[in-house]
Amino acid sequence: MNENDSSASHQVMINTLVAAGTALILLAVGTVFFISSVRSTPIAADSVSDSTSSSEPLIDGQAASEPVRLLAEAKNLVFVLADDLDWNLFNQVPRLAALKEQGITFTNHTVTDSLCCPSRVSIMRGQYIHNHKVISNIEKTGGGWPTFRDRKEENDCLPVWLNNAGVTTALFGKYLNDFPSEPKEAKYIPPGWDQWAVPISRGDSYTGYNYTLNDNGSLVRYGNKTSDFLNDVITNKATQFIQTAQQPFFLELSTYSPHKPAPVATRNALKQGGTLAPRNPTYNSYGVDEPKWMKDRTPLNATRLAKADRQWRQRARSAESIADSVDAIMAKLKETGRDKDTLVVVTTDNGYHMAERRMFKGKRTPYASDTVVPMIVIGPGVPPGITVDAMTSTIDLGPSFAQLLGATAPSWVDGRSLVDFFSAGETPEGWRNAVLSESLGISTPEDPDYQKNAPPQFFALRSEKWLYVEYVDGSKTLYDRENDPYEMVNLIRTADPLLIASLSGQLKALSTCLGDDCRVADSAAIPVVGVSQ
């Protein structure tokens, strides 16, 4: 296929997808935790009453019959998944920032899409969005839980793989957007989950009060008392699970914090006073040769900037609840002795921006604020205070968790196992050099993440050196991440044509890959060339 044919094919795929849209911490001993945030005072456990068969061969390096033993015989894994937690906010909360000294920090952990539901499905399926095809948060635009269900993907995903291998599984908190889609589904529990406590009143769930919980198939209503605060309720269930669960186990604690309106626990209401949205080079600023969708944006006025600071403080106070949850979980692990055989992973579904690039707030851009997110792995056998700069992705979590707990991840997954990183903190030989992010859905008022002036759909290739983006409106951008870490200077007009052709070719390959082909496309050699600033 020549260059023009390849470009045309790529554009046809984009147009098809757009049309469709319109119709934690891992620890090396017995238990594994994936976490996105932490807490100040422990919460008392008693304080609140087209799918392919998984029988296909495994992806390279994964064993089905025996759990991985190089992490001090880890039996369990705790996965703490936050909602809209960017690196700036993570570092704003001291107890979260301190996690970096306890384990391995993945500095280039990149989401497949900076949007909740597509990213969460990528975690559970180990697939890029163009393969799992849940492209938005709601059914109307080709996404949400109904799409996941109708495609029968929930029958062949991480909790099912683990459950089939004899792992006890639990999910407390947020599942997928648009769940449940109808009242008759309110008591439904998806395949693979042994313990389940998930809110069904989707709007109220984000406020932290006055919500209904599907608690193992029974509907339980919570009000507006302090003890009803959602993050505390699900954290208490998590600590009780740690106390009683049969090993091996997989526990996912999925918070609604700090997603807007950013619910705050009463105990945290006075924290983070006087803090301001980050004043880094992107703050209310212009970049060089911006893409079409940004050019007409005017600077935010003083009123909007003041509001951004207030909302930043609200988000920071909300994130304190994540720290609370992590504190409570760590305390329970130590109390039960399961800290000696449990891994913890802290991460989030996507990032967020506040007053950056003349944008008031939101996500859905290809920039690092929205797509490069915190991920910390902590636990026995995991070296503390280590930083890994290799390119990792949300598609890697499912295969990693499966390998750690002795389950089978099917060959059609697009991701790679991260297990080799966890004990050594070093990049395995032959590791990928780039990852893909895709934004394929559209933003509508019914979406909880609706943005009035959302960016156009895009495909983005991110490496340690480069960020290369192709938008559906024809815009292209190229940023030198080493010399321009805030991704402000677009080099597309001055870069070596050989470099652009190489990056574009790799992007096209990744945006159409499936399974093994993805693990070839993500390793293509990138030319070492100079650029003119």
Secondary structure in CASP SS format (residue, H / E / C, confidence):
PFRMAT SS
TARGET T0000
AUTHOR 0000-0000-0000
METHOD secondary structure of the structure
MODEL  1
M C 1.00
N C 1.00
E H 1.00
N H 1.00
D H 1.00
S H 1.00
S H 1.00
A H 1.00
S H 1.00
H H 1.00
Q H 1.00
V H 1.00
M H 1.00
I H 1.00
N H 1.00
T H 1.00
L H 1.00
V H 1.00
A H 1.00
A H 1.00
G H 1.00
T H 1.00
A C 1.00
L C 1.00
I C 1.00
L C 1.00
L C 1.00
A C 1.00
V C 1.00
G E 1.00
T E 1.00
V E 1.00
F E 1.00
F C 1.00
I E 1.00
S C 1.00
S C 1.00
V C 1.00
R C 1.00
S C 1.00
T C 1.00
P C 1.00
I C 1.00
A C 1.00
A C 1.00
D C 1.00
S C 1.00
V C 1.00
S C 1.00
D C 1.00
S C 1.00
T C 1.00
S C 1.00
S C 1.00
S C 1.00
E C 1.00
P C 1.00
L E 1.00
I C 1.00
D C 1.00
G C 1.00
Q C 1.00
A C 1.00
A C 1.00
S C 1.00
E C 1.00
P C 1.00
V C 1.00
R C 1.00
L C 1.00
L C 1.00
A C 1.00
E C 1.00
A C 1.00
K E 1.00
N E 1.00
L E 1.00
V E 1.00
F E 1.00
V E 1.00
L E 1.00
A E 1.00
D C 1.00
D C 1.00
L C 1.00
D C 1.00
W H 1.00
N H 1.00
L H 1.00
F H 1.00
N H 1.00
Q H 1.00
V C 1.00
P H 1.00
R H 1.00
L H 1.00
A H 1.00
A H 1.00
L H 1.00
K H 1.00
E H 1.00
Q C 1.00
G E 1.00
I E 1.00
T E 1.00
F E 1.00
T C 1.00
N C 1.00
H E 1.00
T E 1.00
V C 1.00
T C 1.00
D C 1.00
S C 1.00
L C 1.00
C H 1.00
C H 1.00
P H 1.00
S H 1.00
R H 1.00
V H 1.00
S H 1.00
I H 1.00
M H 1.00
R H 1.00
G C 1.00
Q C 1.00
Y C 1.00
I H 1.00
H H 1.00
N H 1.00
H H 1.00
K C 1.00
V C 1.00
I C 1.00
S C 1.00
N C 1.00
I C 1.00
E H 1.00
K H 1.00
T H 1.00
G C 1.00
G C 1.00
G H 1.00
W H 1.00
P H 1.00
T H 1.00
F H 1.00
R H 1.00
D H 1.00
R C 1.00
K C 1.00
E H 1.00
E H 1.00
N H 1.00
D C 1.00
C C 1.00
L H 1.00
P H 1.00
V H 1.00
W H 1.00
L H 1.00
N H 1.00
N H 1.00
A C 1.00
G C 1.00
V C 1.00
T E 1.00
T E 1.00
A E 1.00
L E 1.00
F E 1.00
G E 1.00
K C 1.00
Y C 1.00
L C 1.00
N C 1.00
D C 1.00
F C 1.00
P C 1.00
S C 1.00
E C 1.00
P H 1.00
K H 1.00
E H 1.00
A C 1.00
K C 1.00
Y C 1.00
I C 1.00
P C 1.00
P C 1.00
G C 1.00
W C 1.00
D C 1.00
Q E 1.00
W E 1.00
A E 1.00
V E 1.00
P E 1.00
I C 1.00
S C 1.00
R H 1.00
G H 1.00
D H 1.00
S H 1.00
Y C 1.00
T C 1.00
G C 1.00
Y C 1.00
N C 1.00
Y C 1.00
T E 1.00
L E 1.00
N E 1.00
D E 1.00
N C 1.00
G C 1.00
S E 1.00
L E 1.00
V E 1.00
R E 1.00
Y C 1.00
G C 1.00
N C 1.00
K C 1.00
T H 1.00
S H 1.00
D H 1.00
F C 1.00
L H 1.00
N H 1.00
D H 1.00
V H 1.00
I H 1.00
T H 1.00
N H 1.00
K H 1.00
A H 1.00
T H 1.00
Q H 1.00
F H 1.00
I H 1.00
Q H 1.00
T H 1.00
A C 1.00
Q C 1.00
Q C 1.00
P C 1.00
F E 1.00
F E 1.00
L E 1.00
E E 1.00
L E 1.00
S E 1.00
T C 1.00
Y C 1.00
S C 1.00
P C 1.00
H C 1.00
K C 1.00
P C 1.00
A C 1.00
P C 1.00
V C 1.00
A C 1.00
T H 1.00
R H 1.00
N H 1.00
A C 1.00
L C 1.00
K C 1.00
Q C 1.00
G C 1.00
G C 1.00
T C 1.00
L C 1.00
A C 1.00
P C 1.00
R C 1.00
N C 1.00
P C 1.00
T C 1.00
Y E 1.00
N C 1.00
S C 1.00
Y C 1.00
G C 1.00
V E 1.00
D C 1.00
E C 1.00
P C 1.00
K H 1.00
W H 1.00
M H 1.00
K H 1.00
D C 1.00
R C 1.00
T C 1.00
P C 1.00
L C 1.00
N C 1.00
A H 1.00
T H 1.00
R H 1.00
L H 1.00
A H 1.00
K H 1.00
A H 1.00
D H 1.00
R H 1.00
Q H 1.00
W H 1.00
R H 1.00
Q H 1.00
R H 1.00
A H 1.00
R H 1.00
S H 1.00
A H 1.00
E H 1.00
S H 1.00
I H 1.00
A H 1.00
D H 1.00
S H 1.00
V H 1.00
D H 1.00
A H 1.00
I H 1.00
M H 1.00
A H 1.00
K H 1.00
L H 1.00
K H 1.00
E H 1.00
T H 1.00
G C 1.00
R H 1.00
D H 1.00
K H 1.00
D C 1.00
T E 1.00
L E 1.00
V E 1.00
V E 1.00
V E 1.00
T E 1.00
T E 1.00
D C 1.00
N C 1.00
G C 1.00
Y C 1.00
H E 1.00
M E 1.00
A E 1.00
E E 1.00
R C 1.00
R C 1.00
M E 1.00
F E 1.00
K E 1.00
G E 1.00
K C 1.00
R C 1.00
T C 1.00
P C 1.00
Y C 1.00
A H 1.00
S H 1.00
D H 1.00
T H 1.00
V E 1.00
V C 1.00
P C 1.00
M C 1.00
I E 1.00
V E 1.00
I E 1.00
G C 1.00
P C 1.00
G C 1.00
V C 1.00
P C 1.00
P C 1.00
G C 1.00
I E 1.00
T E 1.00
V E 1.00
D C 1.00
A C 1.00
M C 1.00
T E 1.00
S E 1.00
T H 1.00
I H 1.00
D H 1.00
L H 1.00
G H 1.00
P H 1.00
S H 1.00
F H 1.00
A H 1.00
Q H 1.00
L H 1.00
L C 1.00
G C 1.00
A C 1.00
T C 1.00
A C 1.00
P E 1.00
S C 1.00
W C 1.00
V C 1.00
D C 1.00
G C 1.00
R C 1.00
S C 1.00
L C 1.00
V H 1.00
D H 1.00
F H 1.00
F H 1.00
S H 1.00
A H 1.00
G C 1.00
E C 1.00
T C 1.00
P C 1.00
E C 1.00
G C 1.00
W C 1.00
R C 1.00
N C 1.00
A E 1.00
V E 1.00
L E 1.00
S E 1.00
E E 1.00
S E 1.00
L C 1.00
G C 1.00
I C 1.00
S C 1.00
T C 1.00
P C 1.00
E C 1.00
D C 1.00
P C 1.00
D C 1.00
Y C 1.00
Q C 1.00
K C 1.00
N C 1.00
A C 1.00
P C 1.00
P C 1.00
Q C 1.00
F E 1.00
F E 1.00
A E 1.00
L E 1.00
R E 1.00
S E 1.00
E C 1.00
K C 1.00
W E 1.00
L E 1.00
Y E 1.00
V E 1.00
E E 1.00
Y E 1.00
V C 1.00
D C 1.00
G C 1.00
S C 1.00
K E 1.00
T E 1.00
L E 1.00
Y E 1.00
D E 1.00
R C 1.00
E C 1.00
N C 1.00
D C 1.00
P C 1.00
Y C 1.00
E C 1.00
M C 1.00
V E 1.00
N C 1.00
L C 1.00
I C 1.00
R C 1.00
T C 1.00
A E 1.00
D C 1.00
P H 1.00
L H 1.00
L H 1.00
I H 1.00
A H 1.00
S H 1.00
L H 1.00
S H 1.00
G H 1.00
Q H 1.00
L H 1.00
K H 1.00
A H 1.00
L H 1.00
S C 1.00
T C 1.00
C C 1.00
L C 1.00
G C 1.00
D H 1.00
D H 1.00
C H 1.00
R H 1.00
V H 1.00
A H 1.00
D C 1.00
S C 1.00
A C 1.00
A C 1.00
I C 1.00
P C 1.00
V C 1.00
V C 1.00
G C 1.00
V E 1.00
S C 1.00
Q C 1.00
END
